[in-house]
Amino acid sequence: MTRAMILAAGLGTRLRPLTDYRAKPALPVRGVPVIATLLEFLAHHGIHEVIINLHHLPQTIRDAVAAWTPEGTHVVFSEEDRPLGTGGGIRQARSFLMESDHSVVLAGDMLLDFDLSDVISRHTAKQDLATLVLLEDSRVERFGSIGISKGGAVRRIASSLDLGGEAAAGLFTGVRVFSREALEAFPERDDFEDVRDWMLPELEADNERIRGELLGAPGCMWEPVGTPDEYLRVNFAPPPLSYLDLDARARNAGVQFDGDNVLCRGAKIENGARLDHCVVFEDEHVPARVRASHSAFVAGRVHELQEPHPA
């Protein structure tokens, strides 16, 4: 059995003002909360015991989970009075995760599709402490990269650490697989980052049991949902998911696709309103006077998500 954790306690500052109303993992993509797609991804790979850490607007995530959790999946929550960082959040959830021999930890602000079961199998066979899922992708120029040796051992982390011997590199998808041994070795402190404060010292001590699993684009889809541009892209050019027909799932839940607009369940648009590539959040009522493009309608008003182009 494998357990998993979804990191969902971040403030989502780059997606304000949307994240003034919803925590980032609760934001709708094609009318379905981001966190719902991650729960479906985990369930597809046989992972049904999940813990989610909460801090910012926690009830919005609880509501999304209550409405969208796949059948057979059991979710518990780990609340943080203050942000503990990725490492601190994982450490607080450690007792739950250590009920399995290894656990999967993933960021809560992305759409994902790859063979997670295969990654877990290789992690187990190699008896690694930690496996980071990396992607060969041109976006490394924006997100930075992690370098690995021919055998997969992590040799470089962005510009923070370079041990030499790098044979390949990829961007970090935010997915890690940890052994129970790794979680036991986490720093005894409340707030820290797992990569910076645990992995870097381990790598500097020449620990080769922290590996990167480098996947190619055909076998791995990763789309972040962290900025307005990214949010628009996943809503209006959504990537296909092998484990979920996103639009069918949305329609079954009452989401409507009105031309180039997404109307989350319960949303209504008055005759005369003119919308183009807009996401209307749940139960919102758009008045006839509204004119909006590449925006979200939430809390009774339009929030532009794309800078206007100069004439």
Backbone torsions as a table, in degrees:
resi	resn	phi	psi	omega
1	MET	NA	138.8	176.7
2	THR	-117.4	136.4	173.2
3	ARG	-106.8	163.2	-176.3
4	ALA	-140.1	157.9	174.2
5	MET	-130.9	134.8	172.8
6	ILE	-107.5	123.4	-179.2
7	LEU	-81.7	112.4	-172.4
8	ALA	-136.1	21.9	-174.9
9	ALA	-96.5	-0.6	-176.2
10	GLY	-68.4	161.1	-177.5
11	LEU	-83.0	-20.1	178.5
12	GLY	64.4	38.7	-172.7
13	THR	-62.5	-31.9	-177.7
14	ARG	-71.0	-15.7	-179.3
15	LEU	-106.0	14.6	172.5
16	ARG	-65.1	144.4	11.1
17	PRO	-88.9	-1.6	-177.7
18	LEU	-58.6	-37.1	-178.5
19	THR	-81.0	4.3	166.9
20	ASP	-77.7	-16.9	-177.0
21	TYR	-111.8	-30.3	179.6
22	ARG	-137.7	144.0	167.5
23	ALA	-63.9	147.4	-173.9
24	LYS	-52.9	-44.9	179.5
25	PRO	-65.4	-14.5	179.1
26	ALA	-93.5	-2.9	-179.8
27	LEU	-68.2	141.2	-177.7
28	PRO	-80.9	134.0	170.3
29	VAL	-117.7	116.4	-171.9
30	ARG	55.2	29.9	178.2
31	GLY	86.6	-1.9	-178.6
32	VAL	-113.2	128.8	-179.9
33	PRO	-58.4	142.5	179.6
34	VAL	-51.9	-44.1	-175.8
35	ILE	-64.7	-25.9	177.4
36	ALA	-66.5	-38.1	178.7
37	THR	-67.0	-35.0	179.3
38	LEU	-69.8	-38.2	176.1
39	LEU	-64.7	-37.6	176.4
40	GLU	-65.7	-40.5	177.9
41	PHE	-59.8	-47.6	180.0
42	LEU	-64.8	-43.4	-179.7
43	ALA	-62.5	-37.5	178.6
44	HIS	-59.0	-30.5	-179.7
45	HIS	-100.7	21.2	171.8
46	GLY	79.1	16.8	-179.6
47	ILE	-104.1	111.0	-173.4
48	HIS	-121.0	1.0	176.4
49	GLU	-113.2	110.2	-169.8
50	VAL	-131.7	138.1	172.0
51	ILE	-116.0	140.7	-179.1
52	ILE	-125.8	127.1	176.6
53	ASN	-87.9	146.9	-173.1
54	LEU	-130.7	144.0	169.2
55	HIS	-151.0	-64.0	-176.2
56	HIS	-80.5	125.2	179.1
57	LEU	43.1	57.5	-172.6
58	PRO	-61.2	-31.5	-176.6
59	GLN	-66.6	-28.6	179.4
60	THR	-65.8	-33.8	177.0
61	ILE	-75.3	-41.7	176.6
62	ARG	-57.3	-42.8	-179.9
63	ASP	-64.9	-42.6	179.4
64	ALA	-63.3	-42.3	179.7
65	VAL	-65.4	-43.1	-179.6
66	ALA	-61.1	-35.5	-176.0
67	ALA	-85.8	-23.9	-167.5
68	TRP	-126.0	0.7	-177.1
69	THR	-62.9	132.9	178.1
70	PRO	-61.6	149.3	178.3
71	GLU	-59.5	134.4	178.4
72	GLY	91.3	-7.5	178.7
73	THR	-94.1	135.6	179.8
74	HIS	-112.7	123.5	-177.0
75	VAL	-116.8	133.7	170.5
76	VAL	-121.9	166.2	-175.0
77	PHE	-123.5	149.5	175.9
78	SER	-123.6	104.6	-175.5
79	GLU	-86.7	139.1	179.4
80	GLU	-117.3	120.3	178.5
81	ASP	-64.6	-31.1	173.4
82	ARG	-139.2	155.5	-178.7
83	PRO	-61.3	129.8	-177.1
84	LEU	-102.8	0.2	-175.0
85	GLY	78.3	168.8	-177.6
86	THR	-62.4	-45.2	-178.4
87	GLY	-67.4	-43.9	179.4
88	GLY	-63.8	-38.6	177.5
89	GLY	-64.7	-42.4	178.3
90	ILE	-65.1	-42.6	-178.6
91	ARG	-62.3	-39.2	178.9
92	GLN	-64.1	-29.6	179.9
93	ALA	-94.4	9.0	-170.1
94	ARG	-59.2	-42.2	-176.8
95	SER	-61.6	-36.7	176.2
96	PHE	-65.8	-48.1	-176.2
97	LEU	-66.9	-33.0	-176.2
98	MET	-78.3	2.6	170.7
99	GLU	-71.1	-13.3	174.5
100	SER	-117.4	159.0	-177.9
101	ASP	-65.6	-30.1	177.3
102	HIS	-145.6	159.7	-177.2
103	SER	-141.5	155.6	178.4
104	VAL	-108.4	132.4	175.7
105	VAL	-122.0	130.6	-179.4
106	LEU	-140.5	151.0	177.9
107	ALA	-69.9	149.7	-175.4
108	GLY	-96.7	17.2	-174.9
109	ASP	-127.3	50.2	-177.7
110	MET	-158.6	161.4	166.6
111	LEU	-104.2	139.0	-172.4
112	LEU	-135.1	149.0	169.5
113	ASP	-160.3	111.4	172.8
114	PHE	-163.3	174.8	-177.0
115	ASP	-83.3	82.8	-179.6
116	LEU	-62.8	-37.5	-179.8
117	SER	-58.9	-40.1	179.8
118	ASP	-67.0	-40.9	177.8
119	VAL	-61.8	-44.2	179.1
120	ILE	-62.3	-41.1	179.7
121	SER	-61.6	-42.4	-180.0
122	ARG	-70.4	-38.4	176.1
123	HIS	-57.6	-45.2	-178.5
124	THR	-67.6	-43.8	-177.8
125	ALA	-63.2	-35.9	-178.2
126	LYS	-86.1	-6.7	-179.0
127	GLN	54.1	45.1	179.8
128	ASP	-78.0	155.6	170.8
129	LEU	-73.1	-46.3	-177.9
130	ALA	-148.3	143.9	174.7
131	THR	-124.6	126.6	176.5
132	LEU	-102.6	128.7	179.0
133	VAL	-84.8	119.1	-177.5
134	LEU	-113.5	157.0	-178.0
135	LEU	-130.8	129.7	171.0
136	GLU	-72.1	114.4	-170.8
137	ASP	-160.7	141.6	-179.5
138	SER	-67.2	-15.7	-179.2
139	ARG	-74.0	2.5	176.3
140	VAL	-58.9	-28.7	179.2
141	GLU	-62.2	-29.8	-179.9
142	ARG	-91.2	-41.8	-172.0
143	PHE	-96.8	-11.8	-174.5
144	GLY	84.0	172.1	-174.9
145	SER	-141.5	164.0	173.6
146	ILE	-119.2	130.1	-178.5
147	GLY	-99.1	144.3	-179.3
148	ILE	-130.3	158.2	176.5
149	SER	-79.6	177.8	177.2
150	LYS	-58.7	-33.4	179.6
151	GLY	-85.3	-2.7	177.0
152	GLY	98.3	-5.3	179.7
153	ALA	-65.4	137.4	178.7
154	VAL	-68.6	126.1	-179.7
155	ARG	-117.5	-19.7	-179.9
156	ARG	-145.7	140.3	172.8
157	ILE	-124.1	103.1	-178.6
158	ALA	46.7	-128.0	177.7
159	SER	-103.7	8.0	-175.8
160	SER	-83.1	-27.3	-175.2
161	LEU	-153.7	133.1	175.6
162	ASP	-143.0	107.6	-178.0
163	LEU	-95.6	-0.3	-177.0
164	GLY	79.1	168.8	178.0
165	GLY	80.5	20.1	-179.0
166	GLU	-75.6	131.4	179.2
167	ALA	-114.4	-21.4	-179.9
168	ALA	-158.4	165.4	-178.5
169	ALA	-151.3	155.7	176.3
170	GLY	-157.5	164.8	177.2
171	LEU	-80.0	149.7	-177.6
172	PHE	-83.5	122.7	-177.2
173	THR	-79.5	-8.8	-175.8
174	GLY	90.1	3.5	178.4
175	VAL	-102.0	127.6	174.7
176	ARG	-128.9	149.2	170.8
177	VAL	-115.8	125.2	-179.1
178	PHE	-113.6	141.4	167.9
179	SER	-81.5	162.7	174.9
180	ARG	-59.9	-36.4	179.6
181	GLU	-60.5	-39.5	179.6
182	ALA	-63.9	-45.3	-178.8
183	LEU	-64.1	-35.0	177.4
184	GLU	-64.5	-26.7	-175.6
185	ALA	-92.4	2.6	179.8
186	PHE	-61.2	149.9	178.6
187	PRO	-57.4	144.5	178.4
188	GLU	-87.1	71.4	177.2
189	ARG	-148.2	162.0	-172.2
190	ASP	-78.8	-46.2	-174.7
191	ASP	-123.7	127.5	177.6
192	PHE	-168.8	169.9	176.8
193	GLU	-103.4	134.9	-174.8
194	ASP	-67.2	-39.5	-178.7
195	VAL	-71.9	-50.4	-175.1
196	ARG	-70.4	-43.9	-168.7
197	ASP	-99.3	-13.7	175.3
198	TRP	-116.0	-50.7	-175.5
199	MET	-67.6	-45.5	-177.2
200	LEU	-57.4	-49.8	177.3
201	PRO	-60.5	-36.6	178.3
202	GLU	-65.0	-41.6	179.4
203	LEU	-68.0	-39.5	177.8
204	GLU	-63.2	-25.6	176.1
205	ALA	-86.0	10.4	175.8
206	ASP	69.4	35.2	176.5
207	ASN	-81.5	113.6	-177.6
208	GLU	-95.3	10.9	178.3
209	ARG	-94.3	14.4	169.2
210	ILE	-109.0	110.4	-170.8
211	ARG	-117.1	159.2	170.4
212	GLY	-110.9	134.3	175.8
213	GLU	-103.1	104.7	-173.5
214	LEU	-91.2	119.4	-178.1
215	LEU	-111.3	145.8	176.8
216	GLY	-86.9	158.4	-176.6
217	ALA	-56.4	-39.5	-179.4
218	PRO	-61.0	-29.3	-177.3
219	GLY	-102.3	1.7	-177.4
220	CYS	-145.0	122.9	174.8
221	MET	-111.7	130.0	179.2
222	TRP	-141.4	118.9	176.7
223	GLU	-128.8	112.9	178.5
224	PRO	-72.8	152.9	177.0
225	VAL	-127.7	69.5	-173.4
226	GLY	-123.7	-10.9	-178.9
227	THR	-133.0	164.7	177.1
228	PRO	-56.4	-43.7	179.3
229	ASP	-61.4	-42.5	179.0
230	GLU	-65.4	-38.1	179.9
231	TYR	-65.0	-43.5	177.1
232	LEU	-63.1	-41.5	-176.9
233	ARG	-62.5	-46.9	-177.1
234	VAL	-70.6	-22.6	177.3
235	ASN	-81.2	-35.1	-173.2
236	PHE	-114.1	-5.2	167.9
237	ALA	-139.1	60.4	-172.6
238	PRO	-67.7	139.3	176.9
239	PRO	-74.2	147.6	175.4
240	PRO	-70.0	144.6	178.0
241	LEU	-116.8	126.3	-176.4
242	SER	-67.2	-24.6	-173.2
243	TYR	-101.4	-3.5	-173.9
244	LEU	-154.9	126.8	169.6
245	ASP	-85.7	95.8	-170.1
246	LEU	-61.4	-45.6	-177.8
247	ASP	-68.1	-37.9	178.1
248	ALA	-64.9	-42.4	178.1
249	ARG	-61.4	-40.5	-179.9
250	ALA	-65.7	-47.2	-178.9
251	ARG	-60.9	-40.4	179.3
252	ASN	-62.0	-24.2	179.9
253	ALA	-95.2	4.0	177.0
254	GLY	99.5	6.8	176.5
255	VAL	-75.0	142.4	177.2
256	GLN	-118.5	144.5	174.5
257	PHE	-112.2	106.8	-174.0
258	ASP	-106.8	93.4	-174.4
259	GLY	62.2	-123.7	178.9
260	ASP	-98.0	33.3	179.2
261	ASN	-127.0	150.4	175.9
262	VAL	-111.0	119.4	178.4
263	LEU	-107.8	103.7	179.0
264	CYS	-62.7	163.4	-171.3
265	ARG	-59.3	137.0	-179.4
266	GLY	85.9	-6.9	-179.1
267	ALA	-77.9	146.4	179.1
268	LYS	-136.6	145.2	176.6
269	ILE	-122.1	125.4	178.1
270	GLU	-71.0	149.9	173.5
271	ASN	-58.3	132.8	-179.5
272	GLY	106.5	-24.3	175.9
273	ALA	-68.2	140.9	-179.1
274	ARG	-121.3	110.0	-179.1
275	LEU	-121.2	144.1	178.2
276	ASP	-140.1	116.9	-178.2
277	HIS	54.1	58.2	179.2
278	CYS	-122.6	148.2	173.1
279	VAL	-107.7	120.0	177.8
280	VAL	-102.8	118.5	-174.6
281	PHE	-70.4	169.9	-175.7
282	GLU	-55.5	134.6	172.2
283	ASP	62.9	15.2	176.5
284	GLU	-81.7	150.9	179.5
285	HIS	-121.2	114.0	-176.6
286	VAL	-93.3	116.2	-178.8
287	PRO	-67.6	159.9	-177.5
288	ALA	-61.9	-26.5	-174.9
289	ARG	-76.9	-11.3	-170.5
290	VAL	-73.4	134.3	171.6
291	ARG	-126.7	122.6	-175.5
292	ALA	-154.1	147.8	177.8
293	SER	-139.4	138.9	177.2
294	HIS	48.8	56.7	-173.1
295	SER	-140.9	172.2	169.9
296	ALA	-120.1	142.0	176.4
297	PHE	-110.2	112.3	-177.5
298	VAL	-149.6	146.2	-179.4
299	ALA	58.4	34.6	174.2
300	GLY	77.5	14.2	-179.3
301	ARG	-150.2	164.2	178.9
302	VAL	-86.2	135.9	174.4
303	HIS	-124.0	109.4	-178.5
304	GLU	-69.6	136.6	-178.0
305	LEU	-113.4	-2.5	-179.0
306	GLN	-134.5	132.0	177.5
307	GLU	-63.6	134.8	178.0
308	PRO	-64.9	140.6	177.5
309	HIS	-78.3	143.6	178.3
310	PRO	-65.3	146.7	-178.8
311	ALA	-68.2	NA	NA
